[in-house]
Amino acid sequence: MFPEQQENKTKNNLYHNHDSFILELFLMYFKPSNYVESLLEVNFEILKKQGTNLILLDLDNTLAPHFTKIPTNYAKTVIEKIKAQDIEVIIVSNNNELRVSRFAKLLDVKYLYNTKKPFIKKIRKKIEENGYKLEETLMIGDMIIMDIFAANRLKIDSLLVKPILSYNVGSTKKMNWIETNIFKRLKRDNLIIKKNSVTMNLYDKEYEIF
Ligand SMILES: [Mg+2]
C-alpha cells in the first residue's frame, strides 16, 4: 500500500472510531453491571463478600407485578435472602406513597416513593441519610432507562433483572419502545452480559462522563 493510501485509511478509521466512541459513551449510560432473569439466581453471599451493604431495590415488575398489593412469595423469598446476608434493602420506586409504603412495611424494609428515577437527587440523599457510601450500594431494577440509568449517573453498580411481566403498566408505549430497543442494542454489542458468578465489578471508572 502506498503511504498516501495508508494515510487515508488511517483517517477513515479515525472518523469511524470517533463515531463508535460517541455511541459507546452513550450506551455506557445504559449498561448494567450484570443481568439476571430472576432474583433467585443472585448469590447475595458473594455480593456481601464483595462489599455490598445496601441494595436499592425497584418495586414494580422487579419485586412484584404492579397489581399485587401485598408481597408475593417471590418477593418475600428475595428479601429474606438479602437480609440473611446482613445487607440492608431500601425499596426505591417511582410509584406513590400508598403503594410503596404498604409493600415495604409488610416486608419490613425502608422505602423511598416518588423517586423520579432516572433523577438521582432523592436517591443520593437517601443513601447518605442512612449512612452508606456509594461504593457499597447496588441498584437492582427491571428498566434500563430508569433503574440502570440512575445507577450509572450515581456511579454505582447495577443489576438488571428481567421484568416479571412483559409489559410495563407504569410506562408509556414510547418508553417501552425505547426500553426494548436500548436492550436489543446493548445485547447486540455484548453489553448485557450475564456473568456466571453474579458478581459485580467496581463501577467502571473508564467512562466517567457525568
Ligand atoms: Mg420497575
Boltz pocket constraint, residues with backbone or C-beta under 6 A from the ligand:
constraints:
  - pocket:
      binder: B
      contacts: [[A, 58], [A, 59], [A, 60], [A, 61], [A, 62], [A, 141], [A, 142], [A, 143]]
      max_distance: 6.0
